[in-house]
């Protein structure tokens, strides 16, 4: 487990499926997430227990509060390749009452530190919607910088949004 002052990152358990399903079906939580085709709760829960185990190529961890041991979100490092030293980060806090309290910032720092120290990555990148100001603030606070923009890539709220590519190199992590 990776532990900070506010959260710990831990492997997911089959019992986490209900929370994950609920977050994926909350329009506020999912407004900037990539969507897949809908599945029933029963199918989602059954497949959750059969997920692939964590590996160098894809590590999925739950974000759990230290106070109360409550699962509040997920972090993912995927596409890791030792040849390039890079991986892609995805994170979200699914419990809305936990937004704006520093949990996402600390979880981002913890997973990046893990990527650089334990996985020996050199570069972590992510894509974020241009209007997801809260996420962009978190990423900048941790040290991510904007590298580029894919125009009109994501359609939400009846209009197209740009996706911003941000990256963090080994040695640039703040905090």
N, C-alpha and C positions, 0 to 999 in steps of 0.2 A: 504494500500500500504506500502511496505517496501522500504525505501529510503536511499541511500548512497550518496557519493560525485559525482559519475559518472552515476549511474543507479537507477531506481526504479523497483521493481517487482510488477506486477499488474495482476489481473485476465485477461484472454483472452476474446476477443470480437469476434463475428462472422466476423467482418471486418478484423480480423487478418488472416483469412483462406488463402488468396492469398499469403501472405508472407510465411506462414508455408508450403504451397504447393510448392512454388518456392524453398525454402531451401531443402525440402525433395527430390527434383529432381535435385539438384546441386551435381555433383559427388565429388567436393572438400569438400563441407559441409558434405556430407553423407558418406565419405569414411570409417569412423570408427563407424557409427551408425548401429544398427540392422535394417535390411530391411524387409519390409512386401511386400506382393504382390501389384503390381501397380494398382492404381485406376485412373479414369479420374478426371480432375479438377472439373467437374460438381458434381460428386459423393463426392469427398473430401470436397468441399465447403458445400454441402447439409448436410453431416454428421457432419461437424464441428459445425454447429449451434445446433446440437442435442447431443453434448458431455455431459457426466455426469458432474454434478456440483462438485466443489471441496469439499473434505471431509477430515477427519483425515487420512483415508486410502490412499488417492491420491490427492495431491494438485499440479496443473499445473499453473504456472505463466509465463507471458511474461516478458522479460528483455527489458526495455525501457530506452533510453538515457535521461538524464535530459536536456541536451542541444538538443533541437529539438524534444523532445517527440517521438523519432523514435523507433519502435519495432525492435530489433536486434537479439533476441534469446528467448530461453525457459529454464526454470528450472522445475524439477519435483521431488517431494518427494513422493515415492510410497511404498506400502507394510507396512505402519506404523502400529504397533501393540502396544497398551498400555501395554500388558502383557510382552513384551520383551523390550520395550523402543527403538526399532530400526526402521529404515526406509532406503530405498535405494534412492540415488541421481542420477539424470540424468540431464545433462546441455549441451546446445550447443549454440554457437553464430553463427547465420545463415548468417549474413551480413559480407562478407569477408573483406570489407574495415574497419571493426571494430575489426579484429583480432589483437592481440598483443598490445592493448591499455589499458588493465587493466579492461575491462568491465566484462570479464568472472571471473576474480579473485574476484572482488567486488560482483558480483551476487552470486558466490559460498559462500562467507562469509555471505551475507545477508540471504540466504535461510538456511544455517546451523544455524545461530543465531536464526532465526525464529523456526527452528526445536527444538533446545534446550530450548529456552525460552518459546515460546507460546505453543508448542506441548508437552513439557516436555519429549523429547526424551533423551536417554542416549548414543545412538550410531547411526551414519550415515555411511553407506557403499556405495561403488560404484565399478563398474568394468570398466577398461580402457584397451584398446589395448596396447600391449608392445611397439609399435612403435609410439604411439601418444605422442611424447615427450612434446609438448606444453601443453597438458592437464595434464600430470603427473607433470610438473613444477608448474602449478597452484595449483593442489591438495596438493602438498608438501608445497607450500608457505602458504596455509591456515591451514596446520597442519595434513593432512591425512598421514597415514603411510601404507606401504605395509604389507599385512598380508599373502598373498599367491598368487598362480598362477595356472590357469587352462591352461594346455598345449594344443596347436594346436586347439583352440576353434573357431577362426574366420578366414575365408578364404577371403583374399583381395589381389589384385594385383598379382594373380596367385600363392600365397603361403599361408601357414597357419601361424597364429599369436597366441601367448599366450595372455590370458586376465589376468590382474593383479587385485587382490582384494585389495582395500584400505579402511581404515576406519578412522573415527574421533570420539573420545569419548567426552562426555560432559566435559568441562574444558580444552580441548586441542586446541580449536579454536584460531588461531593466527590472530592478527591484528584488 
